[in-house]
């Protein structure tokens, strides 16, 4: 199975945060699952770090890459097809980063690992 990881999901996984659900943790630990992190999530982390709204415990430079390699996660680029779908989506969710993740999950027909129930309004398969 291919999984697109919401920002909080992969950060909580890396940090061994108890807020990550057991189901999500098992899916992310399963070596047969392909785990994707969107460029949109990396951008979100960089912005929040620069605004001092998120403390990742290190400098941003190299942090995401190091953890992705360590955990065998892959980077998911944003394509024109993702953006085209995003432009047509209703505004059930206002967060631009989450909206991009939804567009990517819908377009690529992959499940999204997220605790955000607002994503359900878009008909994506959400694991939590």
C-alpha positions in Angstrom: 0.0 0.0 0.0 1.2 3.5 -0.7 0.7 6.1 2.1 0.8 9.9 1.9 1.8 11.1 5.4 0.3 14.3 6.8 2.8 16.6 8.3 1.8 15.9 11.9 1.9 12.2 11.2 5.5 11.9 10.0 6.7 14.4 12.7 5.0 12.5 15.4 6.3 9.2 14.0 9.9 10.5 14.0 9.5 12.0 17.5 7.8 8.8 18.9 5.0 11.1 20.0 2.1 9.3 21.8 -0.5 11.4 19.9 0.2 9.2 16.8 -2.4 6.5 16.6 -1.4 2.8 16.9 -2.9 2.1 13.5 -0.9 4.9 11.9 2.3 3.8 13.5 1.8 0.2 12.4 1.1 1.3 8.8 4.2 3.5 8.8 6.4 0.8 10.3 5.2 -1.8 7.8 8.2 -2.3 5.4 5.8 -3.4 2.6 4.1 0.0 2.6 5.5 2.8 0.5 5.6 6.1 2.6 5.5 9.4 0.9 6.0 12.9 2.3 4.8 15.8 0.1 6.9 18.7 -0.8 3.9 20.7 0.6 4.6 19.3 4.0 8.3 20.1 3.9 7.3 23.7 2.9 4.9 23.8 5.8 7.5 22.7 8.3 10.1 25.2 6.9 7.6 28.1 7.2 6.5 27.1 10.7 10.1 26.8 11.8 11.0 30.2 10.4 8.0 31.8 12.2 9.0 30.0 15.4 5.6 28.2 15.5 7.3 24.8 15.4 10.4 23.6 17.2 11.9 20.5 15.5 14.8 20.4 17.9 17.4 21.2 15.2 18.1 23.4 12.3 15.8 22.8 9.3 18.7 22.4 7.0 19.1 18.6 6.4 16.6 17.7 9.1 13.8 16.4 6.8 16.2 14.7 4.4 18.0 12.9 7.3 14.8 11.5 8.8 13.4 10.6 5.4 16.4 8.5 4.5 16.6 7.0 8.0 12.9 5.9 7.7 12.8 5.0 4.0 10.3 7.7 3.2 10.1 9.2 -0.3 9.5 12.8 -1.4 6.3 13.3 -3.4 6.6 16.2 -5.9 3.8 18.5 -6.7 2.7 18.2 -10.3 0.5 20.3 -12.6 -2.2 17.6 -12.4 -2.2 18.0 -8.6 -2.6 21.7 -8.9 -5.4 21.4 -11.5 -7.3 19.1 -9.1 -6.7 21.5 -6.2 -8.1 24.4 -8.3 -11.4 22.5 -8.7 -11.8 21.3 -5.1 -14.5 22.7 -2.8 -13.3 24.5 0.3 -14.3 22.0 3.0 -10.8 22.6 4.4 -9.1 26.0 4.4 -5.5 25.0 5.1 -3.5 25.3 1.8 -1.0 22.6 2.8 -3.7 20.1 3.7 -5.7 20.9 0.6 -2.6 20.1 -1.5 -2.2 16.8 0.3 -5.8 16.0 -0.4 -5.4 16.8 -4.1 -2.3 14.6 -4.2 -4.0 11.7 -2.5 -7.1 11.9 -4.7 -5.1 12.3 -7.9 -2.7 9.5 -7.2 -5.3 7.3 -5.6 -3.4 6.8 -2.4 -4.3 6.7 1.3 -3.5 9.6 3.6 -2.2 9.1 7.1 -3.8 11.9 9.2 -5.7 12.5 12.3 -7.6 15.4 10.6 -11.2 14.3 10.2 -11.9 17.3 8.0 -10.1 15.4 5.2 -13.0 12.9 5.1 -15.2 15.4 3.3 -13.1 14.9 0.2 -13.6 11.2 0.0 -10.0 10.3 0.5 -9.0 7.0 2.3 -7.7 8.2 5.6 -5.8 6.0 8.0 -5.7 6.9 11.6 
